[in-house]
């Protein structure tokens, strides 16, 4: 079992997030983890614009992520947020066709430093996101991971996470979404008590599975 510190993305941790993104050329063509926000990304937007919009959201408290640390270095993250904060998803047409009710929260993507892949960083990030969601009141959490059973898939392309990882954290398959993706969901109870914002410290957690 490998232990990592997990901290929320905020103004204090933004420089660590920024360093990781910049070291990977803006991540996925300069996305800066903006693709699932209302602003989205596209050919007309530069990496600098995406960075600026992400920075603005973080400063306003309108972007959430669980950052995973190895020592003092940020090595990955899991993005999460309320549905109105992350309104964009892939396979949207298929998703809407089978939609009953919107979830309270979405977990949309993961990123792991290229030197740390297959070391359970994504699992630690998912655990951290669920911890943060509980502290923010809990509710129904939904995500759209990929089922890789029986297939060889490069870890660099698993930005939605895997179904098996989510199942190891208590999520259940709800319905298929596209050829290899699933809607998975879990109800997270709200934390009975929460430290004040000024006392929000990092915590150590062991990832369950890669």
Secondary structure, DSSP 8 states (H G I E B T S, - for coil): --EEEEEE-STTTHHHHHHHHHHTTTSTTTTTT-TTSTT---TT--HHHHHHHHHHHHHHT--EEEEEEETTEEEEEEEEEETTTS---SSHHHHHHT-SS--SEEEEEEEE-TTSTTSSHHHHHHHHHHHHHHHTT-EEEEE--B--TTS---GGG-TT-BHHHHHHTT-EEEEEETTTEEEEEEEE---S----GGG---EEEE-S--
